[in-house]
Amino acid sequence: MSIANLSVSSYTSGVELKAALRKQNFELIIMDYHLGEGKTGVEWLQSLKEAGYIKPSTGVIFLTSDRSGQVIGRIMDLQPDILLIKPYTIASLSRQIKHYLYYRDFVKNVLQALDNKQLERAIGVIRSKIKEGIPPRLVSDIRKLYARLLYENGEIQRALSIYDDILSRSDKVLWAQWGKIKCQYSAGQWPDCKEQLSSMVNSSLARDEAFEWLASLSFEQHSYEEVEKYLEQIRFSELSLPAAKLKSLAFQKQDKVVEAIELLQKKRALHRSAKDRFNDFTFELAEFYLLLAEDSPQSNREESLSQARKLVGIAGRNQSDSQVLQKRDYLLAFSSVLDDDLEKAAHFLDADYMENHLRTEPATLVIAAKVHHSLGDERKAGELLLMAKQKNSDVQGISEQVMNDESIFAGGERLGLNHEQAIAINDTGTQLFIEGMFSQAMKHFYDAFQLSPETAAFGLNLLQCMIEADTAVYRRYGIHKLLDTLSELQLSETNRGRLEQLTLLVQENS
């Protein structure tokens, strides 16, 4: 291609790309969707982004010959900078790359701030550029970037207004549709979110993703039969790893343990010829057996622990990736903890890579917290749980995020660390409330109340914040449902008086 100043590298698989990204960064990645029998290009990019191998500023061009709505929808959900359908010409590819490089040069200061985690600076720079005037050919790119930055900075309503404006001109812009849904979800507007998703299940470009979102919302509201119902609408072979895991957890919540195991076993068998997918499902099945053992009396754990160790051994065999080795060793250490062999558990923590948590996924961090807590290091356990919560906020997939939240809550509850973390989260929420940042404060009060549902003060703070923000529904709670929940708690005289005052305010505003 006749484009100057490009240094190009080429890789035959996601594994090779991951190895290269340990040593260098790329400004632009051109990725095919179908990469043989292993993970798709979308799955590779999601995992690499979440593990921090790809900078926030890195551009993405997707290529595919698959015109099915399902595939196009999955690619667009990742919000690539460019999508090219094969067959394409070198001229069209060159034209798209030149456009991207022109855009990248225009926003280079924004992207630099983004990589340095200076979101407010990035937003300030892009606002200045908008005031100065945007070249007409870049207007769509800039609006897309601006909305993304606002969303990531917690300015949900401003981001939502951009998506609404785009959709008012054309209601078929898929990236704006998903942007709106993510804003509604983050703002706690779950009824609106559910309504929007229900309208998208008839779209070939959004169908499966919409059902996965609806299942995730149902899981958060403890409607496990609905989780099954929604995920049944997705072909079994097309169930993603997080969706399959979500369905297995919904089975477990309904005491359908056999069905949960069969589901993961079938998905694992389906991918026997694709090593990376096969190993992913093998690890998930091992984790499931470990959680079964954890919930069983000591005398009834032997079979589950034996199955888990065998599966971890299979998935961890001949691995050189330090991230995978760390996961393997934490799972084996946890199995030793459950077997009451703390000396053996400690032995698994000896390797150098065990202390590097930079790229560790949230679910593994929860397992790690349990291991360190059992070995007497409560401080480390608390740090790892907090790290899991922070990392989970960056996870893009809704079903994975929901399951991680469940795992973090259950882990913290088992270790007795939830109330302590709830106090810290509530304190942050109080400061945000004082500063008038009600949307951000609401999320903190909600999280604190979820972590410590017996602490009335956290629920009262959430209620007051909802009233101040004129918000009738936030996530699982409508105002009247929250009032009922609080009235059933044991309240001090001060909290009883506060609840009565807030109840009067609700009645006045009704």
Buried (B, 14 or more C-beta within 10 A) or exposed (E): EEEEEEEEEEBEBBBEBBBBBEEEEBBBBBBBBEBEEBBBBBBBBBBBBBBEBBBBBBBBBBBBEBEEBBBBBBBBBBBBBBBBEEEEEEEEBEEBBEBBBEBBEBBEBBBBBBBEEBBEBBBBBBEEBEEEEBEEEBEBBBBBBBBBBBBBBBBBEBBBBBBEEBBEEEEEBBBBBBBBBBBBBBBBBBEBBBEBBEEBBEBEBBBBBBBBBBBBBBBBBEBBEBBBBBBEBBEEEEBBBBBBBBBBBBBBBBEBBEBBBEBBBBBBEBBEEBBBBBBBBBBBBBBBBBBBBBBBEEEEBEEBBBBBBEBBEBBBEEEEBBBBBBBBBBBBBBBBBBBEEBEBBBBBBEEEBBEEBEBBBBBBBBBBBBBBBBBEBBEBBBBBBBBBBEBBEEBBBBBBBBBBBBBBBBBBEBBEBBBBBBBBBBEBBBEBBEEEBBBBBBBBBBBBBBBBBEBBBBBBBBBBBBBBBEBBBBBBBBBEEBBEBBEEBEBEEEBBEBBEEBBEBBEEEE
